[in-house]
């Protein structure tokens, strides 16, 4: 069993949060507009550059 940090988070949770932060920063700093849709063509996410287009 893994030990939890005092914050209650596991090391794997910390790594996941760091990866998500990097992905968000990459998405928002891209010079390109990015739109992500699911198989039903519902918008999952887009960045500010896409909105400005």
Wavefront OBJ file of the C-alpha trace (Angstrom):
o trace
v 0.000 0.000 0.000
v 1.338 3.432 -0.925
v 1.692 6.056 1.715
v -0.138 9.307 1.211
v 1.515 12.645 1.691
v 0.241 14.900 4.457
v -1.957 16.680 1.922
v -3.782 13.403 1.316
v -2.494 13.175 -2.244
v -0.562 10.231 -3.563
v 2.607 10.730 -5.617
v 0.766 9.456 -8.701
v -1.952 12.069 -8.140
v 0.724 14.766 -7.944
v 2.233 13.560 -11.245
v -1.207 13.581 -12.872
v -1.898 17.132 -11.699
v 1.493 18.264 -12.999
v 0.848 16.645 -16.392
v -2.566 18.310 -16.611
v -1.066 21.697 -15.757
v 1.514 21.280 -18.525
v -1.181 20.241 -21.015
v -3.350 23.249 -20.100
v -0.416 25.639 -20.417
v 0.501 24.155 -23.798
v -3.085 24.453 -25.012
v -3.432 28.068 -23.933
v -0.054 29.273 -25.210
v -0.374 27.715 -28.651
v -0.408 30.183 -31.522
v -2.920 27.899 -33.249
v -6.600 27.551 -32.568
v -7.360 24.162 -31.068
v -10.792 22.551 -30.928
v -11.381 19.078 -29.502
v -14.660 17.262 -30.134
v -15.942 13.836 -29.104
v -17.215 11.176 -31.555
v -20.654 12.847 -31.478
v -19.073 16.178 -32.485
v -19.724 17.720 -29.073
v -17.088 20.255 -28.101
v -14.843 18.922 -25.363
v -12.510 21.912 -25.168
v -11.001 24.742 -27.140
v -8.343 27.328 -26.486
v -8.646 31.113 -26.574
v -6.969 31.323 -29.979
v -9.729 29.172 -31.488
v -12.382 31.458 -30.006
v -10.642 34.492 -31.545
v -10.694 32.964 -35.050
l 1 2 3 4 5 6 7 8 9 10 11 12 13 14 15 16 17 18 19 20 21 22 23 24 25 26 27 28 29 30 31 32 33 34 35 36 37 38 39 40 41 42 43 44 45 46 47 48 49 50 51 52 53
